Amino acid sequence: MKIVVAERIKELMQEEGLTQSALASKIGIKQNTISAWLLHKKEPSIRSLWLLADYFDTSVDYIIGRKDF
């Protein structure tokens, strides 16, 4: 299974018109952490995945690529 976390986060950010800084502010994560996720340098922690899923009203399974909806 291909892990698509960075691509899914980018897609969700684009749909909402969010910058890295705006997303960081909304979920309480540092902007440089989000940058590292998007550059495939780090993967989000479970807690961060929950925050992202809650903010974007989606599932962790969608963000990590286990589900396509």
Secondary structure, 3 states (H helix, E strand, C coil): CCCCHHHHHHHHHHHHCCCHHHHHHHHCCCHHHHHHHHCCCCCCCHHHHHHHHHHHCCCHHHHHCCCCC
